[in-house]
Amino acid sequence: MSASEQLGKRAQRATVSLAPVYDQQNAWQEILPPPGEATPLTGDRTADYVVVGAGYSGLAACRRLAELNPDASVMLIEGDRIGNNAAGRSSGFAIDHAHNIRAKSFAENIEPAKREVALNREALQYLEDTIVEHGIDCDWRREGKYHAAATAKGEKLLEGFAASLDAIDEDYSRHEAAALQAHFGSGFYRSAIHAPHSYLVQPAAMVRGLADTMPDNVTVHESTMVTEVDFGPPHTLHTSTGGVGRGSVTTPNLVLATNGFVEGFGFFAKHLIPMITWGSMTRELTDEEVDRLGGVESYGIIAAHPAGTSVRRTASRRILIRNIFSYSRRSSIVGKPLETARATHRQSFLNRYPMLADVPFEFTWGGALSLTRNGAPVFGELGNPGDGVWGTVVHNGVGIAKGTISGKLLAEKMSGHESDSIALMDSKGRPSRNFPEPFNSWGVRMNARWRRQQAGLEE
Ligand SMILES: Cc1cc2nc3c(=O)[nH]c(=O)nc-3n(C[C@H](O)[C@H](O)[C@H](O)COP(=O)(O)OP(=O)(O)OC[C@H]3O[C@@H](n4cnc5c(N)ncnc54)[C@H](O)[C@@H]3O)c2cc1C
């Protein structure tokens, strides 16, 4: 794809036309102690590197740039509070291989599938090393993930998953209904495959902790939205704090780690598929409710059907339900989509936990993901080669591993490194162009609806 195709008619000065706006309903963030005061960007600054976006990708890019360039100044700019972004809104499955066990790419080509798993594990290792080194308190636990079936169709999918895992020499164990009931408390599932090498985490605590423990050559500015960019090089970013305070920073090296909102900067306007997915979390269970439920204190379940429901039971005695994908460029969609999500989550919860029918949800929230038609990420230079504008975007709903590794490897590439992992990221190609509108949005919505129907009781 040529630079002009990516950029469209990008002006030298771009007004950032699309920005995330999130409510205060993200359970993971709200159940933590309130964050300290933000330090928004003020005045006119310079930095050797500026990373925009403090999700998984931006945090990894920023840390790695600072590690590899200890004499350089690195600035991380985040529009919201860290933890209230999509990264902090995730379900906290830090997974090493397929979420979607029907994904065509998974284990159809054995060697690429193995390399993909190794890449994800490189990300999880980087996260674990950082969490351990800095003692980040985020309930990071290597519990693996259960892929669980509630229907005959789901069980068939699990058979295919087992065959794929065999093909790539991956460990797993099988579990039948009685054992699952003893473990989960819920008798909803017929069988499951447990893949042991994934982690579970409190996502908002993790991203806050990652930002708080950056190397000394990093400055972090939260509540600082980039509203305009004068593209150079050098590039000048103009920022706003709640429409009141203003600031700017000029840099030769700009990294956009802004999820689908990269479109607002003039890139990939016709290539990304922006989606919202939704979570709900109960209030804390009482001692009596914990006894009523039974099972162990913490686990993570991914539905056998890819459009089904993910479930977390947390050590903080809450249950999370995640399902539904809504097509939207805006992160702030509420009203009917939010009500639909909450009602669907409630039914999914009651199906699994009828013994807790009197336990309400305390929070329901949505968060943005970006997908592409061909599954390719945005990784590398954006625009004209040598201009110093880089991107790490599109992690296809598996942002903890894929966002982290993409950000880390982008920093290594920018710092002149070469490696097999960078070559693998480069080999993934570039996002393909969407179908023209209105066919694109119509097709995406129809596909989401069809997949929901297919999921049936797995939802
Ligand atoms: C409900 C839900 C459950 C999920 N569960 C999982 C899961 O269990 N496991 C998993 O791996 N993934 C999960 N995901 C997906 C994961 O959250 C995303 O893939 C991930 O957050 C993408 O990371 P990112 O760094 O690219 O983007 P983000 O986390 O969205 O970070 C981008 C940042 O850029 C900032 N930004 C954008 N524009 C500007 C601007 N103009 N100025 C300043 N800042 C700006 C945003 O505020 C944001 O903080 C889930 C997502 C949701 C919503």
The ligand as an SDF file (V2000), in Angstrom:
LIG
                    3D

 53 58  0  0  0  0  0  0  0  0999 V2000
  -14.8340   -5.4560   27.3180 C   0  0  0  0  0  0  0  0  0  0  0  0
  -13.5260   -5.8510   26.6820 C   0  0  0  0  0  0  0  0  0  0  0  0
  -12.9330   -7.0630   27.0070 C   0  0  0  0  0  0  0  0  0  0  0  0
  -11.6920   -7.4040   26.4470 C   0  0  0  0  0  0  0  0  0  0  0  0
  -11.0450   -8.5180   26.9010 N   0  0  0  0  0  0  0  0  0  0  0  0
   -9.7800   -8.7770   26.4980 C   0  0  0  0  0  0  0  0  0  0  0  0
   -9.0400   -9.8200   27.1070 C   0  0  0  0  0  0  0  0  0  0  0  0
   -9.5090  -10.4960   28.0100 O   0  0  0  0  0  0  0  0  0  0  0  0
   -7.7770  -10.0510   26.6590 N   0  0  0  0  0  0  0  0  0  0  0  0
   -7.1940   -9.2800   25.6820 C   0  0  0  0  0  0  0  0  0  0  0  0
   -6.0380   -9.5330   25.3180 O   0  0  0  0  0  0  0  0  0  0  0  0
   -7.8750   -8.2400   25.1140 N   0  0  0  0  0  0  0  0  0  0  0  0
   -9.1370   -7.9780   25.5060 C   0  0  0  0  0  0  0  0  0  0  0  0
   -9.8250   -6.9140   24.9770 N   0  0  0  0  0  0  0  0  0  0  0  0
   -9.2010   -6.1350   23.8880 C   0  0  0  0  0  0  0  0  0  0  0  0
   -8.1850   -5.1450   24.4260 C   0  0  0  0  0  0  0  0  0  0  0  0
   -8.7220   -4.3580   25.4520 O   0  0  0  0  0  0  0  0  0  0  0  0
   -7.7300   -4.2400   23.2920 C   0  0  0  0  0  0  0  0  0  0  0  0
   -7.2810   -5.0630   22.2310 O   0  0  0  0  0  0  0  0  0  0  0  0
   -6.5920   -3.3640   23.7640 C   0  0  0  0  0  0  0  0  0  0  0  0
   -7.0080   -2.4730   24.7600 O   0  0  0  0  0  0  0  0  0  0  0  0
   -5.9680   -2.6170   22.6170 C   0  0  0  0  0  0  0  0  0  0  0  0
   -4.8230   -2.0090   23.1440 O   0  0  0  0  0  0  0  0  0  0  0  0
   -4.2840   -0.6700   22.5310 P   0  0  0  0  0  0  0  0  0  0  0  0
   -3.0880   -0.2620   23.2970 O   0  0  0  0  0  0  0  0  0  0  0  0
   -4.1260   -0.8390   21.0570 O   0  0  0  0  0  0  0  0  0  0  0  0
   -5.4910    0.3500   22.6420 O   0  0  0  0  0  0  0  0  0  0  0  0
   -6.2100    1.0450   23.9110 P   0  0  0  0  0  0  0  0  0  0  0  0
   -6.1340    0.1790   25.0790 O   0  0  0  0  0  0  0  0  0  0  0  0
   -7.5330    1.5120   23.4320 O   0  0  0  0  0  0  0  0  0  0  0  0
   -5.2690    2.2940   24.1150 O   0  0  0  0  0  0  0  0  0  0  0  0
   -5.2650    3.3490   23.1760 C   0  0  0  0  0  0  0  0  0  0  0  0
   -5.1500    4.6270   23.9630 C   0  0  0  0  0  0  0  0  0  0  0  0
   -5.0230    5.7420   23.0860 O   0  0  0  0  0  0  0  0  0  0  0  0
   -5.6440    6.8310   23.7080 C   0  0  0  0  0  0  0  0  0  0  0  0
   -5.9400    7.8460   22.6860 N   0  0  0  0  0  0  0  0  0  0  0  0
   -6.6370    7.6680   21.5320 C   0  0  0  0  0  0  0  0  0  0  0  0
   -6.7050    8.8340   20.8600 N   0  0  0  0  0  0  0  0  0  0  0  0
   -6.0220    9.7540   21.5990 C   0  0  0  0  0  0  0  0  0  0  0  0
   -5.7600   11.1460   21.4280 C   0  0  0  0  0  0  0  0  0  0  0  0
   -6.2080   11.8390   20.3690 N   0  0  0  0  0  0  0  0  0  0  0  0
   -5.0210   11.7690   22.4000 N   0  0  0  0  0  0  0  0  0  0  0  0
   -4.5670   11.0950   23.4840 C   0  0  0  0  0  0  0  0  0  0  0  0
   -4.8250    9.7840   23.6960 N   0  0  0  0  0  0  0  0  0  0  0  0
   -5.5530    9.1290   22.7690 C   0  0  0  0  0  0  0  0  0  0  0  0
   -6.9050    6.2190   24.3270 C   0  0  0  0  0  0  0  0  0  0  0  0
   -7.4340    7.0270   25.3520 O   0  0  0  0  0  0  0  0  0  0  0  0
   -6.3730    4.8940   24.8230 C   0  0  0  0  0  0  0  0  0  0  0  0
   -5.9670    4.9490   26.1590 O   0  0  0  0  0  0  0  0  0  0  0  0
  -11.0710   -6.5420   25.5000 C   0  0  0  0  0  0  0  0  0  0  0  0
  -11.6860   -5.3370   25.1550 C   0  0  0  0  0  0  0  0  0  0  0  0
  -12.8860   -4.9860   25.7380 C   0  0  0  0  0  0  0  0  0  0  0  0
  -13.4820   -3.6570   25.3940 C   0  0  0  0  0  0  0  0  0  0  0  0
  1  2  1  0
  2  3  1  0
  2 52  2  0
  3  4  2  0
  4  5  1  0
  4 50  1  0
  5  6  2  0
  6  7  1  0
  6 13  1  0
  7  8  2  0
  7  9  1  0
  9 10  1  0
 10 11  2  0
 10 12  1  0
 12 13  2  0
 13 14  1  0
 14 15  1  0
 14 50  1  0
 15 16  1  0
 16 17  1  0
 16 18  1  0
 18 19  1  0
 18 20  1  0
 20 21  1  0
 20 22  1  0
 22 23  1  0
 23 24  1  0
 24 25  2  0
 24 26  1  0
 24 27  1  0
 27 28  1  0
 28 29  2  0
 28 30  1  0
 28 31  1  0
 31 32  1  0
 32 33  1  0
 33 34  1  0
 33 48  1  0
 34 35  1  0
 35 36  1  0
 35 46  1  0
 36 37  1  0
 36 45  1  0
 37 38  2  0
 38 39  1  0
 39 40  1  0
 39 45  2  0
 40 41  1  0
 40 42  2  0
 42 43  1  0
 43 44  2  0
 44 45  1  0
 46 47  1  0
 46 48  1  0
 48 49  1  0
 50 51  2  0
 51 52  1  0
 52 53  1  0
M  END
$$$$
